[in-house]
Amino acid sequence: MSYITQNNTGQTNETNLYLDLNAEPAWIQGYTGIGILVGVVDDGVQHTHADLRNNYVSAYSYDFNANVSDPSPVGTDSHGTACAGEIVMARDNNVCGVGVAYNASMAGLRLLGDTTTDLTDSSALSYFRNNIDIYSNSWGPPDTSVTVDGPKYLASLALKEGAEMGRNGKGNIFTFAAGNGGGLLLDSCSADGYSQSIYAISVGAYAQD
């Protein structure tokens, strides 16, 4: 059975009218994220937010920049919170929208709030690998159209071992942004060694315009 939803009534214009993610058909079939733990590897997560606090799991969260257990963002960092919301934002609480996997659990893995190293990258990408199912990474190397960069030795090993041995042998799922340079910088996601890893799923996006 197929389902089509047309709930998108446009944001700043009508160019994306009715361009939906079609998450509702998945929800109807029971795919709401129950039993799944997503690690949001980013610049921190405001886990006390009303849309996130009920799905947040502190036991599997960590700040790899400050080496503390609380992955809350520092200063104006907000990207990780937005990314977490897209995934697990609470449904029907009259606060904001709804996450695509609103019944999933979420761990905050703060990595991008400060300078990172191969060691910190690999540590975040392998943190509690038998408990975290999916590592969501909405980031990558500089989008300059001429820079080719990717995971170094330890991070590459973390991806490989996670995909092969994580989740007690079922394998972790790693998603990476396909690149944000786009037409402005003539960027290609082929120049991103993270999204091009054979152990990662490269995810694109469609902007409101």
C-alpha positions as CSV (number, residue, x, y, z in Angstrom):
1,M,0.0,0.0,0.0
2,S,1.3,3.4,-0.9
3,Y,0.6,6.7,0.9
4,I,1.1,10.2,-0.3
5,T,1.1,13.2,2.0
6,Q,0.8,16.9,0.9
7,N,1.2,18.8,4.1
8,N,3.9,21.3,3.0
9,T,2.1,24.5,2.3
10,G,5.3,26.4,1.5
11,Q,7.7,28.4,3.7
12,T,9.0,31.7,2.2
13,N,7.5,31.0,-1.2
14,E,5.6,28.4,-3.1
15,T,8.5,26.7,-5.0
16,N,8.4,23.8,-2.6
17,L,4.7,23.5,-2.2
18,Y,3.7,20.0,-1.3
19,L,7.3,18.7,-1.5
20,D,7.0,16.5,1.6
21,L,9.4,14.0,3.2
22,N,6.5,11.6,3.4
23,A,7.3,10.6,6.9
24,E,3.7,10.0,7.8
25,P,3.4,6.8,5.6
26,A,6.3,5.4,7.6
27,W,4.6,6.3,10.9
28,I,1.4,4.7,9.8
29,Q,3.4,1.5,9.2
30,G,4.8,1.7,12.7
31,Y,8.2,3.2,12.0
32,T,8.6,5.9,14.5
33,G,12.0,5.2,15.9
34,I,11.0,3.0,18.9
35,G,13.9,1.1,20.3
36,I,16.5,3.1,18.3
37,L,19.2,5.2,19.8
38,V,20.7,8.0,17.6
39,G,23.9,9.7,18.5
40,V,23.9,13.3,17.2
41,V,27.6,14.1,16.6
42,D,27.7,17.9,16.4
43,D,28.4,21.1,18.3
44,G,26.3,20.1,21.3
45,V,22.6,19.5,22.0
46,Q,20.3,21.6,24.2
47,H,18.9,18.4,25.8
48,T,16.8,20.4,28.3
49,H,14.6,21.7,25.5
50,A,10.9,20.7,25.8
51,D,11.1,19.1,22.4
52,L,14.1,16.9,23.2
53,R,14.3,16.3,27.0
54,N,12.0,13.2,27.0
55,N,14.0,11.4,24.4
56,Y,17.5,12.3,25.7
57,V,19.7,9.6,27.2
58,S,22.4,11.1,29.3
59,A,24.2,7.7,29.9
60,Y,25.4,7.6,26.3
61,S,26.1,11.3,25.9
62,Y,29.4,13.1,26.1
63,D,31.3,16.3,25.4
64,F,34.6,15.4,23.6
65,N,35.8,19.0,23.5
66,A,35.6,19.6,27.3
67,N,35.8,16.0,28.4
68,V,32.7,16.2,30.5
69,S,29.4,14.2,30.4
70,D,27.1,17.1,29.6
71,P,27.0,17.7,25.8
72,S,25.2,21.1,26.1
73,P,26.2,23.6,23.4
74,V,28.4,26.5,24.4
75,G,27.7,30.1,23.5
76,T,25.7,30.5,20.2
77,D,26.2,26.9,19.0
78,S,22.8,25.7,17.9
79,H,23.4,23.4,14.9
80,G,23.4,20.2,16.9
81,T,20.2,21.1,18.7
82,A,18.5,21.7,15.3
83,C,19.8,18.4,13.9
84,A,18.5,16.6,17.0
85,G,15.2,18.2,16.6
86,E,14.8,17.0,13.0
87,I,15.3,13.5,14.3
88,V,13.5,13.2,17.7
89,M,11.5,16.4,18.2
90,A,8.4,15.5,20.3
91,R,5.1,15.1,18.6
92,D,1.9,16.9,19.5
93,N,3.3,19.0,22.4
94,N,2.4,22.4,20.9
95,V,6.0,23.6,21.0
96,C,7.3,23.3,17.5
97,G,7.3,20.6,14.8
98,V,7.9,16.9,14.9
99,G,10.9,14.7,14.3
100,V,11.0,12.1,11.6
101,A,11.7,9.5,14.3
102,Y,9.9,11.1,17.3
103,N,9.9,7.9,19.4
104,A,13.7,7.3,19.0
105,S,16.1,8.0,21.8
106,M,18.9,10.5,21.4
107,A,22.4,10.9,22.7
108,G,24.3,14.1,22.3
109,L,27.9,13.8,21.3
110,R,29.6,17.2,21.3
111,L,32.5,17.3,18.9
112,L,32.4,20.4,16.7
113,G,32.3,23.0,19.4
114,D,36.1,23.3,19.4
115,T,39.2,22.1,17.4
116,T,39.0,18.4,16.8
117,T,41.7,15.8,16.2
118,D,41.7,12.3,14.7
119,L,41.5,11.0,18.2
120,T,38.4,13.0,19.2
121,D,36.7,12.3,15.8
122,S,37.3,8.5,16.3
123,S,36.2,8.7,19.9
124,A,32.9,10.3,19.0
125,L,32.2,7.9,16.1
126,S,32.8,4.9,18.3
127,Y,31.3,6.0,21.6
128,F,29.2,3.2,23.1
129,R,29.1,1.6,19.7
130,N,27.2,-1.4,21.0
131,N,24.4,0.8,22.3
132,I,24.1,3.6,19.8
133,D,22.5,2.4,16.5
134,I,22.9,5.4,14.3
135,Y,25.5,8.2,14.3
136,S,24.1,11.3,12.7
137,N,26.8,13.6,11.3
138,S,25.6,16.7,9.6
139,W,29.1,18.0,8.9
140,G,32.2,17.4,6.9
141,P,35.5,19.0,5.6
142,P,35.6,22.5,4.2
143,D,33.5,23.0,1.1
144,T,35.9,24.8,-1.1
145,S,35.5,22.8,-4.4
146,V,39.3,22.2,-4.4
147,T,39.8,20.6,-1.0
148,V,39.7,16.9,-0.7
149,D,39.6,15.8,2.9
150,G,38.2,13.1,5.0
151,P,38.7,10.9,8.1
152,K,42.2,10.2,9.2
153,Y,43.5,6.8,10.3
154,L,41.7,6.5,13.7
155,A,38.4,7.9,12.4
156,S,38.6,5.7,9.3
157,L,39.1,2.7,11.6
158,A,36.2,3.8,13.8
159,L,33.9,3.8,10.8
160,K,35.1,0.4,9.6
161,E,35.0,-1.3,12.9
162,G,31.6,0.3,13.7
163,A,30.0,-0.8,10.5
164,E,31.5,-4.3,10.9
165,M,31.2,-5.0,14.6
166,G,29.0,-2.3,16.2
167,R,25.7,-3.1,17.7
168,N,27.1,-6.4,18.8
169,G,27.8,-7.5,15.3
170,K,24.8,-5.9,13.4
171,G,26.9,-2.9,12.5
172,N,26.4,0.8,13.3
173,I,24.8,3.1,10.7
174,F,26.8,6.3,9.9
175,T,25.1,9.1,8.1
176,F,27.0,12.2,6.8
177,A,26.0,15.3,5.0
178,A,26.7,15.1,1.3
179,G,28.3,18.5,1.4
180,N,27.1,22.1,1.8
181,G,29.1,23.9,-0.8
182,G,26.7,23.2,-3.7
183,G,26.4,25.5,-6.6
184,L,27.8,28.5,-4.7
185,L,31.3,26.9,-4.6
186,L,30.9,24.4,-7.4
187,D,31.4,21.8,-4.7
188,S,31.0,18.1,-5.2
189,C,30.3,15.6,-2.4
190,S,32.9,13.4,-4.1
191,A,35.5,15.7,-2.4
192,D,34.2,14.7,1.0
193,G,36.0,11.7,2.4
194,Y,33.5,11.2,5.1
195,S,30.3,11.0,3.0
196,Q,32.3,9.0,0.4
197,S,33.3,6.3,2.9
198,I,32.0,2.9,2.0
199,Y,31.0,2.6,5.7
200,A,28.8,5.8,5.6
201,I,25.5,6.8,4.0
202,S,25.7,10.1,2.3
203,V,22.5,12.3,2.8
204,G,21.5,15.2,0.5
205,A,19.0,17.9,1.2
206,Y,16.5,20.0,-0.6
207,A,16.5,23.6,0.4
208,Q,13.3,25.7,0.7
209,D,14.2,27.6,-2.5
